[in-house]
């Protein structure tokens, strides 16, 4: 992979769906990309506030690529490390963590991607983006 002048890897844009990925011709489902604004349009304002709180924390860690599609926003560095999907009563968060987490707040690991383990978390208010959640986000960011 080549790098830009600032040292960040060059991202590949799929010519069919116009979405960005870490590697050229990376396997994906071609669905039209959109904007974060479109993803949260018509949703309760607190859902966008939850998203902004998550993204605000992640931006303190480094660059994050936001890949917005109709169902949610995929957050990426070299690869996807989180998805935020607004639903009727919550924002469902999928996280890829370095190891299983066992707590009542996060659903047990149910899938794996290489050395990473997938988890599900439901956020219902900005206050849910607390130190514990920020810790999981940091861990997912670190292994992506």
Secondary structure, 3 states (H helix, E strand, C coil): CCECCCCCECCEECCCCCCEECCCCCCCCCCCCCCHHHHHCCCCHHHHHHHHHHHHHHHCCCCCEEEEECCEEEEECCCEEEEEEECCCCEEEEEEECCCCCECCEEEEEEEECCEEEEEEEECCHHHCCHHHHHHHHHHHHCC
